[in-house]
C-alpha cells in the first residue's frame, strides 16, 4: 500500500503592517518581542528612512499612493505568504490597509487580526472580515469622532473598542500620541495571543 508523504506545514508567522513611519527601529524592537517569526509590511520600499516628524512621514506616504496603494501592496504580500500567516497587527495606515484586505479569502487562514487606530476604516464600514478582527481606536482623533465609529462598528457586529484618554499613535514611540503604559498593556495582550501558536 503506497504511503503518501505528509504535507509540509509552514511555521506560523505574524504579519506586522506599519503606519506611515514605515519599518523603523521601534518596529524592529516590537517584532523581536514575539515568539513567532514576523513579516513586516511597510508602505515604503528599499532603504529604511527615518522621518523626524509625523507630517514628513505622512507626506512621503501620500507620495507613495496613500492607503489604496498600500492595500494593493499588502494584498500581494498576503497572497505570497498565505500558507504561513496566522496573525496580523496593523497600525494607523497599516490597519486601514489591512482592513481593506480583510475580505480576501486568504485571510480566512488567520486566527486573529488586531487593528490599531485605522482611521480610514470609517470610510469602509460595510467590510466583513474573513477572520476574527479586533478594532482598537484612540479616543482622540483630529479628523473624526472615534466614539461614533466604534458604536457603529459594534452595531454591525464587529469587536471594536475605544481606549479612554488616548490619542492617535499611542503604540508608536515616534508619534506625538505615544503612551508607554498603553503600549505595554496591548503588547502584553498580543504576546499572550501569539504564545498559544508558538507553543503548539
C-alpha positions in Angstrom: 0.0 0.0 0.0 1.6 3.3 -1.0 2.4 5.7 1.7 1.6 9.3 0.9 4.0 12.0 2.1 2.6 14.2 4.8 2.1 17.8 3.7 4.7 20.3 4.7 3.3 22.5 7.5 4.6 26.1 7.4 5.5 27.6 10.8 3.0 30.2 11.9 4.0 33.8 11.1 2.9 37.1 12.5 2.3 39.9 9.9 3.0 43.5 11.2 1.7 46.3 9.0 3.3 49.6 9.9 2.0 53.1 10.0 3.3 56.0 7.8 6.7 55.9 9.6 7.4 52.5 7.9 9.9 49.9 9.2 11.6 51.8 12.0 13.9 50.6 14.7 10.9 50.8 17.1 9.0 48.3 14.8 12.0 46.0 14.7 12.2 46.1 18.5 8.5 45.5 18.8 8.7 42.5 16.4 11.6 40.9 18.5 9.2 40.6 21.5 7.1 37.9 19.8 7.7 34.2 20.0 6.7 33.8 16.3 8.7 34.9 13.2 7.4 38.3 12.0 6.9 39.6 8.5 6.9 43.4 8.4 5.0 45.3 5.8 5.8 48.9 5.1 4.4 51.4 2.7 8.0 52.2 1.6 10.4 50.0 -0.5 14.1 49.7 -0.2 16.3 51.5 2.3 14.7 52.5 5.6 14.3 56.3 6.0 13.9 57.7 9.5 11.3 60.6 9.3 11.9 63.2 12.1 8.3 64.3 12.1 4.9 62.7 11.5 3.9 65.3 8.9 7.0 64.4 6.8 6.3 60.7 7.1 2.6 61.4 6.1 3.6 63.4 3.0 6.0 60.7 2.0 3.2 58.1 2.4 0.8 60.1 0.3 3.5 60.4 -2.4 3.7 56.6 -2.4 0.0 56.4 -3.3 -1.6 56.5 0.2 -3.9 53.8 1.7 -5.1 52.4 -1.6 -1.6 51.8 -2.9 -0.6 50.4 0.5 -3.6 48.0 0.4 -2.6 46.8 -3.1 1.0 46.1 -2.0 -0.3 44.3 1.1 -2.6 42.2 -0.9 0.3 40.8 -2.9 2.3 40.2 0.3 -0.6 38.3 1.9 -1.1 36.2 -1.2 2.6 35.2 -1.3 2.6 34.2 2.4 -0.9 32.9 2.9 0.1 29.4 3.9 2.0 30.7 7.0 0.2 33.8 8.2 -1.7 33.2 11.4 -1.9 36.7 13.0 -1.8 40.2 11.7 -1.3 43.5 13.6 -1.8 46.8 11.8 -1.2 50.4 12.9 -2.9 53.5 11.6 -2.5 53.5 7.8 -1.4 49.8 8.1 -4.6 49.0 10.0 -6.6 50.7 7.3 -4.8 48.8 4.5 -5.3 45.5 6.5 -9.0 46.2 6.9 -9.3 46.8 3.1 -7.8 43.3 2.6 -9.7 41.6 5.3 -12.5 40.3 3.0 -9.8 38.5 0.9 -10.5 34.7 1.1 -6.9 34.0 2.1 -7.4 36.0 5.3 -9.6 33.1 6.5 -6.3 31.4 7.5 -5.6 34.0 10.1 -6.6 33.3 13.7 -6.8 37.0 14.6 -6.2 40.4 13.1 -5.7 43.3 15.5 -6.0 46.8 14.0 -4.9 49.9 16.0 -6.4 53.3 15.1 -7.1 52.7 11.4 -8.8 56.0 10.7 -9.8 55.1 7.1 -11.9 52.2 8.4 -14.6 54.8 8.9 -14.9 55.1 5.1 -15.3 51.3 4.6 -17.7 50.3 7.4 -19.5 47.6 5.3 -16.5 45.3 5.1 -17.0 41.9 6.6 -13.6 40.4 7.6 -12.8 36.8 6.7 -11.0 36.3 10.1 -11.7 37.5 13.6 -10.7 41.1 13.8 -10.3 43.4 16.8 -10.5 47.1 16.1 -8.9 49.4 18.7 -9.3 53.1 18.4 -7.8 56.1 20.2 -10.3 58.3 22.0 -9.0 61.5 20.3 -8.7 61.9 16.6 -8.4 65.1 14.6 -10.5 64.1 11.6 -13.5 62.2 13.0 -15.3 61.2 16.1 -14.0 57.8 17.2 -16.8 57.1 19.7 -19.4 57.3 16.9 -17.3 55.0 14.7 -16.8 52.4 17.5 -20.5 52.5 18.3 -21.5 52.0 14.6 -19.0 49.2 14.2 -20.3 47.4 17.2 -23.8 47.7 15.8 -22.5 45.9 12.7 -21.2 43.1 14.8 -17.5 44.0 15.0 -15.3 43.8 18.0 -14.5 47.5 18.3 -13.2 49.3 21.3 -12.1 52.8 22.4 -9.0 53.4 24.5 -10.0 56.1 27.1 -7.7 59.1 27.3 -5.6 58.0 24.3 -4.5 59.8 21.1 -3.8 58.5 17.7 -0.4 56.8 17.6 -0.4 55.6 21.2 1.5 52.4 20.1 4.3 54.3 18.3 7.2 55.9 20.2 7.8 58.3 17.2 4.2 59.6 17.4 3.1 62.6 19.4 0.2 60.5 20.7 2.5 57.8 22.1 1.7 56.4 25.6 4.1 53.9 27.1 1.6 52.5 29.6 -1.0 51.8 26.9 1.6 50.3 24.6 2.8 47.9 27.3 -0.8 46.9 28.0 -1.5 45.9 24.5 1.9 44.4 23.8 1.3 42.0 26.7 -2.1 41.0 25.3 -0.6 40.4 21.9 2.2 38.3 23.3 -0.3 36.2 25.2 -2.3 35.8 22.0 0.6 34.6 19.9 2.3 32.4 22.5 -0.5 29.9 22.0 0.6 29.2 18.4 4.3 29.3 19.4 3.7 26.6 21.9 1.7 24.4 19.5 
